[in-house]
Amino acid sequence: MFTEAFMEELATRVAAKVVMTLQPQPQNRLMDLKTAAEYMGCTASALRQAANNGKVPRTKLGKRIMFDRERLDRFIEEHTI
């Protein structure tokens, strides 16, 4: 039905697509409020309130409040019981 060469080429292409799919995708270090809230597993309003109260680290970029992924990771580690 299919030649061995065709099957090998097909297997090689499928394997390459699987490898590309499984490789981690680059992520931005700074996240906006919505993305950071999803990352933290809370609502945007809860994260905004915690940031405004100085409980969660934030970064100002112009008028925008951004959240640094590495600082959020440290915050999580430091506040894990």
Buried (B, 14 or more C-beta within 10 A) or exposed (E): EEEEEEEEEEEEEEEEEEEEEEEEEEEEEBBBBEBBBEBBEBEBEEBBEBBEEEEBBBBEEEEEBBBBBEBBEEBEEEEEE
